[in-house]
């Protein structure tokens, strides 16, 4: 099959657009969190933890809303096909090292 026809079938498929909506709803909170972490000024860990909590809460709300529509086996198969980059660098390595200490501090309060 020609690549153009294959692309047309994918774009015209309703399942493609439903999966795209799910992807946007899942990644939206994560991208907002990454923007906070990647700012020129180092954010306080409180903002990062708040963003993490918000992302987790939004994910669970979305997962409950779409409980019958999610096909986890298909999603897992799609994730296995994605290339993985092992050379990811962390710009705020010191903040990442402080995460366990900060988390334990918040638990003890």
N, C-alpha and C positions, 0 to 999 in steps of 0.2 A: 504494500500500500504506500502511496506517495506520502511524504512527510506533511505536505499541506493538507491532505484529506484527513490524515491522522490527527493533526492539530485541530482541524475544524470539528471533528467528532468529539474531541476532549472539551473544547470550548462550548459546544452546544449541549453537552451532557449536564443535566441538572445536578447529578451527584458531585460533579467537579465544583460547581458553585456553592453547594451546601458545605463541602469540605473546605472550600476557601473561606467561607464565613466562619467556620469553626476555628480555622487556623488564625484568622485575624483576631478573633475574640480571645484566643489563648495567648497569642504573642503580644497583644497590645499592652497589658500590664507589665510584661517582662521587658519590653522595649522602653517603656517609661522608666522602669527601674534602672536599666542600663544607661539611659541618658543621665540620670542623677549620678550614677557611679563614675561616668566617664567625663564629668564636667571638669573644666580647668581648675577650679577650686575644689579641694578635697571636701566632700560632704561629711557631715558628722555621721557617725554610725547609727545614730537615732533615726535619721532620715532613711538610711539604707534598710534598717530593720522594719521601719514603718512601711516602706515600699514592698519589702518581701512579704510582710503580713497581708497587705492589700492585694498583692498578686495571688497569694494562696487563697484568700477568701473569694476573690473574683473567679478564680479557676473552679472552686467547688460549687459556687452558685451556677456557673455556666454548665458544669458537669451534671448538676441536678436537672437543669432546664432541658438538656439534650440527652437525657438518660437513654431514651429509646432509639435515638438517631446515631449514636456513636457505635462504630464497628471496630472494636479494639484489635481484633486479629488483623484487619486490613491496615489499620494505622501502624501496628507493629511491623508488618511486612514492608510498608512504605519507609519506615524509619531505618530498617536494616539496609535498604538500598542507598541511603544517603552517605556521601563520603564524610569521613571524620578527620578533622584537622587536629593533630596532636601538638602542633606548634603554637598553641594559643598562649599569649602573654598576658599577664595581669599588670595593669598600670599602677595599681595601688596595692602592691604586694604587702606592704607593712600593715595596711588596714585589714587585708585578708588574714594575715597571721594573728591579728588581734581579735578575730571573730570569736573563737572559743572563749577567750577571757571575757569579752563583752557579753556574750550570751549567758555565761554563768553568772555574771554580775547582775544581769536583768532578772534571772531566775531567783537569785537570793534576795532581791529587794522586796 
